[in-house]
Amino acid sequence: MLSLFDPFREFTFGSVLARLLLSLVCGGVIGYGRERRNSEAGLRTYMQISLGAALSVIVTLYEYRMLQTVWADAVSAVGLKFDASRLASQAITGIGFLAAGMIIKRHYQQVKGLTTATGMFATVCMSLAAGAGFVECVLTVLLLIVVVLDLLEPLEKRFRLQGRNLTLVVEMDSVEDTAAVMDVMERSGAAVHEVELQSAHAPVSAVFVLQLRRDRHSHPEMLGLVAELPFVRSVQEFW
């Protein structure tokens, strides 16, 4: 490990303050990126969970030091055993419950919040390292989290748009219009694998799962073909 960060590994007021500030700044960097993308968890949320995770490790280190010094006589009298992983493991368990609450099921079987939940989990683990003074690990993980959450997002969207599998949610005037929508899709070269009717009352809503041919229409072109039908009220791609 780099000797440059050795002062962070000392257990003094200055090092404790530096660890807390490090976790706060790293959580803020990640939270700011999520805030810009209108994520459910934003700047303050990430800063607070980072601060709390780092504090759990610092309290563990403080407790261990006190058991070795000021509380040593009481420890020897009662035979107390110290579990250094207890508070840190509870912090991970707690963020698991919080992250699970961020995952919600929306219309048409759509699940939202998985990226936010996993990002929060990774941020807490990073902050545990910050509380322990493992600065090299913290800075490396911060860079990797930013790359995954922010820089890879446009690349992920590009891959999805270039893919052949497509799921559309279409609102129509009546149930009979479902067959006409399927006909347009099939005439454009798409293979319709599944049709699920969500509502039989006007406006009728249906989910179409299809696969496009590589030499035919793209995702936006298929949406345009369906949207041009006179009986279609709305159409959107389901990610």
Buried (B, 14 or more C-beta within 10 A) or exposed (E): EEEEBEEBEEEEEEBBEBBBEBBBBBBBBBBBBBBEEEBBBBBEBBBBBBBBBBBBBBEBBEBBEEBEEEEEEEBEEEEEEEEEEEBBEEBBEBBBEBBEEBBEEEEBEEEEBEBBBBBBBBBBBBBBBBBBBBBBBBBEBBEEBBEBBBEEEEEEEEEEEEEBEBBBBBBBBEBEBBEBBBEBBEEBBBEBEEBEEBEEEEBBBBBBBBBBEEEEBEBEEBBEBBBEBEBBBEBEBBE
